[in-house]
Amino acid sequence: MTLACTERDGLPHAVFLRRLAGARAATSADARLGNAAFLALRLVDLLGPGRGPAHADVFRYQHAATERLCRELHNDCTETSHLTGLVRAAADAFQDQDALIVVPALLAYAHYLENELRLEDALDVLETLLCVADERLGQSDAVAAHLRVGRVNRKLNRFAEADAAYSVAGELAATVADIHGAFLSRVGRAIAVQARGNLSAAEQSFREIAAEAQAVEEREIQAHAEHALGTTLLLRGQVPEAIVHVWRAFELYDDAASRLRTLNDLGDRVGFERYRGECESRAGEMPPNILADFHFKAGIGSARFGNLRKAQDQLSKALDVAAKSGLNELVFRIERITAGLRDCAPYSETQQQSAAEPAVLTDALQEVSAGLARLDNVPSGRRSGCSRRT
C-alpha cells in the first residue's frame, strides 16, 4: 500500500526540512514554510493510533510552539493558510479525541502541494493522513486518498507504487459499490500503463473504459477516458484520430479547467506557445520526469510547426534530463523522434496524413473544426464546476 508515517531519511517528514537545508538563509520564506510544515505534521502525528494518548501538557506545548511559528509566516501566502488551518484542525481533533477532524485539512494541503509540483511533500502529507486516520477513515475518503497517492506516485515516475495505490482504491470502491471511484482507479492504472510506454495496452484499456462509462452514463469518466485515449493515439502517431477523441472529451467535460486542457491540446500555434511559455517559467520547480516530458513535448510541437532548430534544442534537453534520471523508456522515445526529426515537418506530415485518412475520419475532423469555430461565438465565463481527478 503506502509507506505511511515511516521515517524517511531517518526522520519523519524530513522532506520538508530539505527546503530549510536548501534555502539561502534560514529566515527565507521557503525555509520558514518548510520548518512550519515539518512541525505541523509532527503535531498531527500525535493524533495517530498506537502511540498512546499524548499528555495534554505535551500537546499544548507543541501546539503553542507550532501556532506561534505559523503566525510569523507571511499571511498573504496560500501555504500559510493551509498550515494555519491544519494546526487549528489538529487542536480541534485532539480536544474532541477524533483524528478524523484533521482529514479535510490534510487532503486540502496535499492537493495544494501537488498543484505546486511539490510531489514528495504531497506524498508525505497523504501518507500521514492514512496513518493518523487508520481504520477510522471513511470509505469515501479512503478511496479519494489512495487515488491521490496513486496519482502523485505516477507523477514521480513510481509506477509500481502508483499501480498498488490505484489497486487499493479500486478494491475499496468495489466494497461500497462506488462505481465512480472504481472507474477512476481503472483510468489511473491505464494512465500508468501509458506512461510506462505500453501504448497498445493503454489504448485498449481507454477504449473499454470509455465504452463502459458511456453505458452507465458516467460522463466525467468517459471524458477522462476519451482524453487519455486521444493522448495515447497522439503518442502512437495517429494524429487525426487523436484529435477526434480529444474533442469528444472537450464536449463531455463539465469543468472549465478540464475543458481548457483539451482546448490546449487542440489549439493552434498561439495556444502552443502560451503553454510552452507558462511551463518554461516553472521549469525550475518540475521534478525530472515532468521536466523531461515537457521538453520532449515542446520539441515535438516545435517540429510540427516547422521550427526544427528549436525542436532539436528541446529534444536535446529532454534527452539529457531523461538520461540522467534513468527514464529509459522516455530516452528511447526521444531518440526515435530525434532520429526522424525532419519527417515531422508540417508539409510532409500533412501530405502523409491526408493520403491515409479515411472519409469517416475526415468528416469527424471537419466536425471538430466547425466546433472550434463555434467557440468563438460563445461568451466567456459561463463554465464552472469541479471534479475528482485520477
Secondary structure, 3 states (H helix, E strand, C coil): CCCCCCCHHHCCCHHHHHHHHHCCCCCCHHHHHHHHHHHHHHHHHCCCCCCCCCCHHHHHHHHHHHHHHHHCCCCCCHHHHHHHHHHHHHHHHHHHCCHHHHHHHHHHHHHHHHHCCCHHHHHHHHHHHHHHHHHHCCHHHHHHHHHHHHHHHHHCCCHHHHHHHHHHHHHHHHHCCCHHHHHHHHHHHHHHHHHHCCHHHHHHHHHHHHHHHHHCCCHHHHHHHHHHHHHHHHHCCCHHHHHHHHHHHHHHCCCHHHHHHHHHHHCCHHHHHHHHHHHHHCHHHCCHHHHHHHHHHHHHHHHHCCCHHHHHHHHHHHHHHHHHCCCHHHHHHHHHHHHCHHHHCHHHHHHHHHHHCCHHHHHHHHHHHHHHHHHCCCCCCCCCCCCCCC
